[in-house]
Amino acid sequence: MHVLITGGAGFIGSHLAERHLANGDQVYIVDNLSTGSLSNIDAFRGHPAFRFDEADILHWSGMDKAVAWADRIYHMAAVVGVKKVLEDPVAVMATNMTGTERILRAIHHGGWNPQVVIASTSEVYGFNAKSSFAETDDIVLPSAGRLRWAYAVTKLADEFLAFSYARKYGLHIVVVRLFNTIGPNQVGHYGMVVPSFVKQAVCNAPLTVYGEGDQTRSFCDVRDTVVALDRLAGCPEAWGEVVNVGNDQEISIRDLAELIVQRTHSQSPLHFMSYRDAYGEEFEDVTHRRPELNKLRALTGFAPEWSLRDTLDDLIKRECTKNLRVA
């Protein structure tokens, strides 16, 4: 199978590449390296079935040929992370919407109908008050704090673009709403909480918790996430659907910090920081984010293999090993 991954040098994209190369597929990655990293794909660079283009999907001259070549496309390219979104909302709007429309147009004109996964986000549920979110639940976004929600709005627009192309042209597209994916190679530069906490705990530094830490999240290991994406892409019943992808086990950010301190046997204290101090402006965070996974299970039989504790132990071991190499 020929697999094209936009944003393939990023966190999730590089794990998709690893999975498909291990399955004997040919993999073509494009990434502008704005948040992706060559280190994520170094292990593949000499692989005969691997190809990489450093390019921005907004201007990539090779898009039409690559799309026509692909049997499956994972569109993962996006500006991600709350800090990055607040720093450069113009780039968020351009990349996340214009880039998606460009690749959908190329697919339509390519003369071929590949399997397509469009990455959306659990952020689109916003302030829905339900304890867990199903794909049919209402989208509740506040009118205030507009730039805070730029990422969610662009991803919601991507969903509408995807379904418009799927309906009008019969494209084989599934939209996935990803819930807090974590795992190896994720970095904390743009506000990702787990790699930040692990790095701080291993160094016995204070763990920086925003607000009171009462907000809850549901974390899914990337090695489980890519299994779900692979299965959904190849499932005809999923085409034209939006599907939650994640793990439905929930934990507060304060409890997460304390668990990481416990698992690292760290002396790190918890340091609570206001959102204004963290982001330089008023910031309202969602209180909870837990997926309902009935649809994913019904379509694919998916069940996560990695528990949160197992993932944290793996990440802690990797961080300790990295620190030993540096020392």
Secondary structure, 3 states (H helix, E strand, C coil): CEEEEECCCCHHHHHHHHHHHHCCCEEEEEECCCCCCHHHCHHHCCCCCEEEEECCCCCCCCHHHHHHHCCEEEECCCCCCHHHHHHCHHHHHHHHHHHHHHHHHHHHHCCCCCEEEEEEEHHHHECCCCCCECCCCCCECCCCCHHHHHHHHHHHHHHHHHHHHHHHHCCEEEEEEECCEECCCCCCCCCCHHHHHHHHHHCCCCEEEECCCCCEEECEEHHHHHHHHHHHHCCHHHCCCEEEECCCCEEEHHHHHHHHHHHHCCCCCEEEECHHHHHCCCCCCCCCCCECCHHHHHHHCCCCCCCHHHHHHHHHHHHHHHHHHHC
